[in-house]
């Protein structure tokens, strides 16, 4: 399989995880980094089949990393690691585009079970996470299904204050394409300004 990428702080756990991945996966290479910027560069350059990232270590940039990788490399299996069982963290990970969420303290074997799950095409999340997202989806049914995944991603970036140029750089598309998506989003949501778009995103819990 293509390389696997671990984005996490150097630690005994990362060393053990790297060794386990090398032993259990037929990956061409196990790439490691402790920075999300370097992680995204490695992801774009090596096109890994699996990416593991500890979002808790990086905070908001960690979740942005998940969102960017999901948007630019849709075929990659994305597994979010965490040091705690924060109630909303799995929901945020799922909505950012991750395919799984696992707490590292549960042990290396459980992490590897999650790895096998996402590589097999499954979503690996606590049951309550999926139920929460289902409920949110029902609340948003009137508007969100009309937006494509790319449009939702761009709406989220706009709601966080990113410019067209910044979004284009993040998603590796042109500013003109971002502008076109923005116009389409406004038409689909029947809003007339960026302020209304941001308000829509917050009311429908697309940003947190």
C-alpha positions in Angstrom: 0.0 0.0 0.0 1.1 3.7 -0.3 3.0 5.2 2.6 1.4 5.9 6.0 1.9 9.3 7.7 1.9 9.9 11.5 1.5 13.6 12.6 2.2 13.7 16.3 4.8 14.7 18.9 7.8 12.4 19.4 7.0 10.0 22.1 7.3 6.3 23.1 3.7 5.8 21.8 4.6 7.3 18.4 7.7 5.0 18.2 5.6 1.9 19.1 2.9 2.9 16.7 5.4 3.4 13.9 6.9 0.0 14.5 3.4 -1.6 14.7 2.4 0.0 11.4 5.6 -1.1 9.7 5.1 -4.7 11.0 1.4 -5.1 10.3 0.9 -3.0 7.1 2.4 -3.6 3.8 3.2 0.1 3.5 5.9 1.4 1.2 7.1 3.7 4.0 6.1 5.1 7.4 6.5 8.9 7.4 6.6 10.9 10.7 6.5 14.5 11.6 5.6 16.6 14.6 4.1 19.6 12.7 0.9 20.0 10.7 2.5 22.2 8.1 5.2 19.7 7.4 2.5 17.0 7.6 0.5 18.6 4.9 3.6 19.0 2.7 4.4 15.3 3.2 0.8 14.3 2.4 0.8 16.3 -0.8 4.2 15.0 -1.9 3.8 11.3 -0.9 0.1 10.7 -1.3 -0.2 8.3 1.7 -2.9 5.8 2.0 -3.3 6.4 5.7 -2.8 9.5 7.9 -2.9 9.5 11.7 -2.9 12.8 13.5 -3.2 13.8 17.2 -5.4 16.8 16.8 -5.4 17.5 20.6 -1.7 18.3 20.4 -2.2 20.9 17.7 -5.5 22.4 18.7 -7.5 24.2 15.9 -4.6 23.8 13.4 -4.9 20.0 13.9 -8.5 20.0 12.9 -7.7 22.3 10.0 -5.1 19.8 8.9 -7.7 17.1 8.8 -10.1 19.3 6.8 -7.4 20.2 4.3 -6.2 16.6 3.8 -9.8 15.4 3.4 -10.5 18.1 0.8 -7.3 17.7 -1.3 -6.7 13.9 -0.9 -10.2 12.4 -0.7 -9.0 8.8 -1.1 -6.8 8.9 2.0 -7.9 7.1 5.2 -7.9 9.7 8.0 -7.7 8.6 11.6 -7.7 11.2 14.4 -5.9 10.3 17.6 -6.5 12.0 20.9 -5.1 12.0 24.4 -8.6 12.5 26.1 -12.2 11.6 25.5 -13.5 15.1 25.1 -17.2 14.8 24.3 -17.3 16.9 21.2 -13.9 16.0 19.7 -15.1 12.9 17.8 -18.0 14.9 16.3 -15.7 17.7 15.2 -13.3 15.1 13.7 -16.1 13.4 11.7 -17.4 16.7 10.4 -13.9 17.8 9.4 -13.7 14.7 7.2 -11.9 12.1 9.4 -12.9 8.5 9.0 -12.1 7.5 12.6 -11.4 8.7 16.1 -9.6 6.8 18.8 -8.2 7.7 22.2 -4.5 6.7 22.6 -4.9 5.8 26.2 -7.0 2.9 25.2 -3.9 1.2 24.0 -2.0 0.4 20.9 -4.1 -2.6 20.0 -7.3 -0.5 19.9 -5.5 2.1 17.8 -4.5 -0.7 15.3 -8.1 -2.0 15.2 -9.2 1.5 14.3 -6.5 1.6 11.6 -7.7 -1.7 10.1 -11.3 -0.3 10.2 -10.6 2.9 8.3 -8.4 1.1 5.8 -11.3 -1.3 5.1 -13.6 1.6 4.3 -15.4 1.9 7.7 -16.1 4.9 9.9 -14.7 4.1 13.3 -16.3 6.4 15.9 -18.1 6.0 19.2 -21.8 5.2 18.6 -22.9 8.4 20.3 -20.8 10.4 17.9 -22.7 9.0 14.9 -26.0 9.6 16.6 -25.1 13.2 17.4 -24.2 13.8 13.8 -27.4 12.1 12.6 -29.4 14.5 14.7 -27.5 17.5 13.5 -28.1 16.3 9.9 -31.8 16.1 10.5 -31.8 19.7 11.9 -29.9 20.9 8.8 -31.9 18.8 6.3 -33.6 21.9 4.8 -30.5 23.5 3.6 -27.2 21.5 3.7 -28.0 18.7 1.3 -28.1 21.3 -1.4 -24.4 22.1 -0.9 -21.6 19.9 -2.3 -18.8 18.7 0.0 -16.5 21.3 -1.5 -19.0 24.1 -1.0 -19.4 23.1 2.6 -15.6 23.2 3.1 -15.4 26.6 1.5 -18.3 27.9 3.5 -16.5 26.7 6.7 -13.3 28.5 5.7 -15.2 31.7 4.9 -17.0 31.5 8.2 -13.6 31.4 10.0 -12.6 34.6 8.3 -10.3 33.3 5.5 -10.0 35.3 2.3 -10.6 33.9 -1.2 -6.8 33.9 -1.7 -6.1 32.1 1.6 -8.8 29.4 0.8 -7.3 28.9 -2.7 -3.9 28.4 -1.3 -5.2 25.9 1.3 -7.2 23.8 -1.1 -4.8 24.2 -4.1 -7.4 25.8 -6.4 -7.6 29.2 -8.0 -9.1 32.3 -6.3 -11.5 32.5 -9.3 -12.8 29.0 -8.4 -13.3 30.0 -4.8 -15.2 33.1 -5.9 -17.4 30.9 -8.2 -18.1 28.5 -5.3 -18.9 31.5 -3.0 -21.4 32.9 -5.5 -23.0 29.4 -5.9 -23.2 29.0 -2.1 -24.9 32.4 -1.7 -27.4 31.5 -4.4 -28.2 28.1 -2.9 -28.7 29.5 0.6 -30.6 32.5 -0.6 -28.3 34.9 1.3 -27.0 38.3 0.0 -23.8 38.8 1.9 -20.8 37.2 3.6 -22.3 38.2 7.0 -25.4 36.2 6.3 -23.3 33.2 5.1 -21.3 33.3 8.3 -24.5 33.5 10.4 -25.9 30.5 8.4 -22.8 28.4 9.1 -22.9 29.2 12.8 -26.6 28.5 13.2 -26.2 25.1 11.5 -23.1 24.3 13.6 -20.8 24.1 10.6 -18.1 26.0 12.6 -17.3 25.8 16.3 
